[in-house]
């Protein structure tokens, strides 16, 4: 069990990632209250021993509240409008594992501090299969004392916790930087594959070359490159619409510090093009489909 102590836990947001993460906590013997907007994941986890909550506010009784919600708006709707933060006792901790904006993370930290509730930002790197295996990389921002208290639980969810400063929003800035880099890599691979195809070379041949030479050992180029080569964009492990949101947040985070992000600006246009073409619910690898479509190859 990696040495975790038993605490009362709540997990709100049981999408593709969150459901597996909550299940890992349950398997380790933790007491987990769960809530989700749609009931099916709650019912599935209840069969594994979770305690189903009828409303978000019911989860405020927990010692540690985890959230894995889609964005700023969803997190605000649940934690603030849904009454979870108001229901949390002083000394309890909220661990926000979602990819949210830097500005929102800063606001949340201030709201929690005013109520005597701890706040840790802990966005993650890893797709659904990695979450299921408990092998996520967790990017943590917050005070050493708070992170130390929840570290045994983080150890049940990830293979490593990376510390990025005392301010929670620093972890969110790093997560946005990672997702911007990821999207750039996928777009570059998609355009390279499209260029190869335009000259009569199969995309798989191009991907095999670059993942064996220039980018050997890179899970991003190999994994997403393989999806592009096979035109395998569904089911989505990371929806293109979420990638669009993250690139927008990265550009906004740069702008707030007087830092223009040229690739980020360009990618916003590319992602809008893909969404407008109907690819929003496909995997982010569908940037490869979009690149090919520009040349009449898809």
N, C-alpha and C positions, 0 to 999 in steps of 0.2 A: 504493500500500500504506500510505498515511498515515505512512510513516516508521518502521514497526515494525522492530526488529531481530529476528533469528531466535534463539529460545531453545527449549529443550525444554519442551513444555507438556503437561499432562494435563488432560483435561476429564471429570469424573465427574457423571453425571446428564443423560441425553440424552432428556428429555421433549420436549414440544412446543416449549419455548423453547430448552433446552440443545442440542438437535440442530442447530438453525439457527446458534446462536452458535459451536459447534465448527466447523461448516462454513465460517463466515466466517473463522475463524482459518486453516483449511486453505487456503482460496482465496487468502489473503494470503501463502502460502508458508511458514507455520509448521510445525514438526514437532509433531504432536499425537497423544498417546496417549489412547485413549478407553475408558471403561468405563460400563456401564449394567446395571441388574439384569436387564432383558429384552434379548435379544441382537439383535433386529431393527435398532435404530438403530446399534448398533456395526457390524453388517455393512454397512449403507448407507454409513456414513462410511469404513469400510475400503476400499470401492470408490472413494472419493474420495482415498485416500492416507493415511488415518489408520492408526495402529498400534493394533491391538486388544489390550486387556489382558484376561487371563483372570480376574484378581482385582483388587479395588481397590488392594491393597498394591503391585502392580506399577507403579501410577501414581506412587508415591512417589519414583521416580527423577528426576522432572521438576524443572526449575528453578522453574517456576510451576505450581501445581495450582489449577485452577478447579473449583468445585463449584456445581451448580445443582440441588439436591435439594429434596424437597417440604417438609420441616419440620425442627424440632430433632431428632426421633427418627431420621429418615432420615440426617441429616448426622452424628449421633453414630455410628450403625451403620456408616457407611462410613468416616469419618475416624478414629474411635477404635477401635471394635470391629473394623473391617475392616483396621486396621493401616497406613493411609496415613500418618498423622502420624508414627508410629514409623519408617516407612521414609524419611521426608524428611530430607535433609541439612541441617545448620545453614547458614543463609544463604539457603535456598530460601524461597519465599513461597506461602502459601495465600490465594487470593482467593475468598471465599465470597459468591456472588451470589444466594443464596436469601433468602427472607423468613423470618427466624427471630426468636425472642424476644430482647429486650434482655438478659435474664439469661443466656441461652445464649451470645450473642455475647460477653459479658463473660467467661464461663467459658472459651470457646474461645481468646480472646486470652491469657488466663493460661496455658493449657496449651501454646500455641505458644511463648510467651515462655520458659517453662521448658525447652523443647527447642531454643531458639535458632533457631526457624523464624518467619519473618515472617507476620503475619496482617492481612489487609485485608478489611473488610466492603464489599461493592459490590452491594447489591440494585439492582434496575432498575425503571424505569417503561416500560411498553410491552407491547403484546400480541404475538401470534405473528408477525403480518405485519411489525411493527416490528423484531422480533428478526431476521427473515430479511433485512430490508433493511439491517441494521447501523446502525439509527437509534435505538437505545435511549437513554434518559437514565439515566445511572449515578450512583448516590448513594454516594459513597465516604467511608469513615471509617477512619482509621489514620494512621501517621506520614507526614510529607511525603516522607521518603526512600523508604519502601516504595512509596507511591503513584507517585512519580516513576519508579521502576523498572518498574512494570507499566503505566504510562500509555500507552506505544505500543501495547500489546495492547488496553487498554480502548478506544483510539481505533478499533480494528478492529471493535469490537462496538457502539459507541454514537456518537451525534452530539455529546454533551457529558457531561463528568464534573463532577458537583456535589460540592464538598468540604463535609463537615459535621463537622469536628473531628478531633482526634488519637486519640480513643477509638473503636475500631471500632463499639461499640454505639450511638454517636450516629447513625450512618447508618441502623442498623436502626430506631431510634426514629422517624426521619424517614419511613422507608418505611412503617411502621405508621400514622403520622399521615396519610400520603397515602392509604393504602388505606381507612382509616376515613372520610376525606373522600369518597373515591370511592363507597364503599358508601352513605353518606348521600345523595349526589347521585342514585344509581340508585334508591334507595327513594323519595325525594321525587318523582322523575320517574314512577315506577311508580304511586304513589298519585295524583298529579295526572292521569295518563292514565286511571286507573280512575274517578276522579271525573268526568272529561269523559264517559267512556262511560256512566256511570250516568245521565247527563242527555241521552243520545242523540247526543253529539258523538263522531265517530271519534277514536281515540287519535292517529292520524297528524295530524289537524288541530291538536290540542293541542301535539304535539311540534313541528310546523312553526312554530307561533306562538312558543313559548318559545325555540326555537333561532334564531329570526330577530329576537328582541327582547331579552328578559331575559337570555338566555344566549348571545347571538350570538357565534360564533367559538370556542365551547367544544367541543373534541373529545369530552369526556365526555358532555355532554348530547346532542350531535348523534349520536354513535356509539351509545351505549347507548339513547338515546331512539328512534333508528331501529329498533333491535332490538326494543324494547318495542312500538312501533307496528305492526311486522310480525309480532309474536309469534315472532321468530326466535331461539331459545335454544340451538340445536345446529347444528354442533359448537361446543363450548365453547372459547373463547379463554382464559377465566379461570373455572375451575369455581366454582360457588356454594359447594361445600364448602371450597375454599381461601379464599374470601372470609370464610366463617364462622370459619376458623382465624385469619385475620389480624385480624378485629375482636376476637376473644377476646384475642389477644396485645396489641392496642392497649389494651384495658381493663386488662389485667394490668400493662402498662407504666405506665399512669396511676396505678393503685392503688399501685404500688411507690414512687411519688413523692408519695403523698398527694393525688392529683388524681382526683376522680371524673369520669367521662365519661358524661354523661346520655344522649346520643345513642348512644354505644357500648353502654351497658346495654340500651337499647331495641332496638337492632339485633340484639343477641345473641338476644333472644326471637323477632324476626322471622325471622332466618336459621334458627333451630331449627325454626320452623314450616314453612319452605320445605323443609328437609331431611327433616323427618318426613313431608311430603307427597310425597316421592319426587323432589325436584328437585336432589339433591346433585350430580349429574354434568352438569347443565345449566349454561349460562353464568350468571354473576352477574346478567346482565340479567333472569333469570327472577324476580328480586324483583318485576318488573312483573306477571308471571303470578300470583305469590303475592298481590299486592295486589288484583288483579282477582278472584281466587278467593274472597277474603273476602266480596265482594259478590255472589257467584254469577255472575260474568261470565266465568269461565274453568273 
